[in-house]
Amino acid sequence: MPHYYITLPDPKKARGSDPALAFTALGAEGFAEQLRSAITGTGLFDRWKARLDDPDEVTAAMSATDPDAKVKGIQHDIRVDLEVDTTLPSQVLRQRLSLLAGNGWQLRDVT
């Protein structure tokens, strides 16, 4: 299972463009829980898809979930690190992170 190392350099700016889909968390544990929820369930994906002009254009692969995913949040002074263990394709993980954090996240490493 891939292990992703993700950083939110400025958590206050780690917000997607649509407030209804974006992170609302303030601390590492909250960010981890919201990302875990976005990976293990379909709630975020369903809300995003419902906002599209043509939701039928979305491929079924983008709705994938990983009910066994694990996300750990680590607070460092200002930044938050997230460690994610998931079988989701990286394209799906990146899409969920973009909805949640906009451009406010960085993929540091994958092992």
C-alpha atoms as one frame of an Amber mdcrd trajectory, in Angstrom:
protein
   0.000   0.000   0.000   1.507   3.381  -0.957   2.401   5.756   1.867   2.022
   9.445   0.937   3.735  12.288   2.793   1.752  15.496   2.325   2.450  18.924
   3.796   0.116  21.838   4.372   2.738  24.630   4.630   0.180  27.199   5.814
  -2.908  25.374   7.093  -4.945  28.605   7.198  -4.529  28.827   3.404  -5.182
  25.114   2.782  -8.714  25.687   1.562 -10.303  24.673  -1.723 -12.020  27.253
  -3.900 -15.514  26.024  -2.969 -16.127  26.521   0.770 -18.770  23.775   0.732
 -16.063  21.259  -0.239 -12.979  22.752   1.427 -11.216  21.865   4.646 -12.689
  23.521   7.722 -10.134  22.067  10.152  -7.733  24.150  12.186  -5.386  21.497
  13.587  -3.521  18.421  12.421  -6.058  15.931  13.801  -8.947  17.750  12.136
  -7.210  17.870   8.755  -6.392  14.169   9.046  -9.983  13.266   9.906 -11.456
  15.315   7.058  -9.037  13.812   4.532  -9.694  10.308   5.866 -13.430  10.886
   5.459 -12.890  12.093   1.865 -10.940   8.922   1.067 -13.010   6.316   2.890
 -16.462   7.564   1.922 -18.258   9.155  -0.999 -19.578  12.317   0.712 -17.037
  14.787  -0.690 -17.096  13.167  -4.130 -20.923  13.200  -4.222 -21.101  16.879
  -3.220 -18.502  17.786  -5.870 -20.223  15.765  -8.601 -23.611  17.328  -7.805
 -22.106  20.784  -8.494 -20.953  19.884 -12.022 -22.819  21.036 -15.109 -22.579
  17.548 -16.600 -22.024  15.016 -13.806 -22.378  12.133 -16.264 -18.981  13.099
 -17.727 -17.210  11.935 -14.545 -15.649   8.497 -14.892 -16.601   5.835 -12.377
 -12.935   5.486 -11.388 -13.019   8.945  -9.780 -15.625   7.754  -7.260 -13.273
   5.148  -5.804 -12.959   4.869  -2.031 -10.625   3.036   0.309 -12.468   2.076
   3.508  -9.191   0.860   5.059  -7.245   4.090   4.453  -5.332   5.604   7.336
  -4.434   9.272   7.732  -2.213  10.674  10.464  -1.870  14.405  11.132   1.280
  15.858  12.679   1.476  19.483  13.823   4.817  21.320  13.409   4.883  24.932
  14.572   2.942  26.376  11.629   2.764  23.568   9.066   0.773  20.331   9.189
   2.080  17.051   7.808  -0.319  14.339   6.737   0.749  10.747   6.293  -1.687
   8.771   4.172  -1.825   5.023   3.617  -4.289   4.248   0.833  -4.840   2.019
  -2.146  -6.567   4.835  -4.038  -4.958   5.788  -7.339  -2.833   8.922  -6.947
  -5.077  10.764  -9.428  -8.066  10.286  -7.111  -6.108  11.287  -3.996  -4.839
  14.426  -5.729  -8.344  15.376  -6.849  -9.723  15.018  -3.297  -6.834  17.030
  -1.868  -7.382  19.764  -4.443 -11.062  19.999  -3.504 -10.199  20.159   0.184
  -7.029  22.283   0.161  -6.900  23.993  -3.240  -3.244  24.715  -3.991  -2.360
  24.784  -0.297  -0.777  21.325  -0.151   2.449  19.689  -1.297   3.214  16.054
  -2.010   6.569  15.513  -0.300   7.179  11.823  -0.966   5.596   8.463  -1.770
   6.929   5.163  -0.516
